[in-house]
Amino acid sequence: MPEQFLFREMNTKVPCEVITWYLLPAIRRKLALILLGTHHTSQAEAARLLDLSDAAISQYVSKKRGGIKIPIGWDQDFQDA
């Protein structure tokens, strides 16, 4: 989905919808990638730690979920938190 279309679609939604449909999946994806990459956990262990299904972790890794980019600068704040 092109970024311009995504942001146009996000502007037509109420804030709670944007958080639920775009921001939370992006955060979950980032957490899953950190657990799998930096901490070398298995997908099953990452799913257990995040209280998600194995299939959800697989979709986050393959960018089928949480595919939006978190704005520049948030990444370091996210790592520090």
QUIBEL-V296216 format. One record per pair of residues at least 12 apart in sequence whose ideal C-beta (glycine too) atoms are under 6 Angstrom apart, sorted by the first residue. I is the first residue (numbers start at 1). J is the second residue. D is the distance in whole Angstrom. If there is no record, write none. Layout:
I_J_D ; I_J_D
This chain:
22_68_5 ; 25_65_5 ; 25_66_4 ; 26_66_5 ; 26_68_5 ; 26_70_6 ; 28_66_6 ; 29_60_4 ; 29_66_3 ; 32_46_5 ; 32_57_5 ; 32_60_4 ; 43_57_5
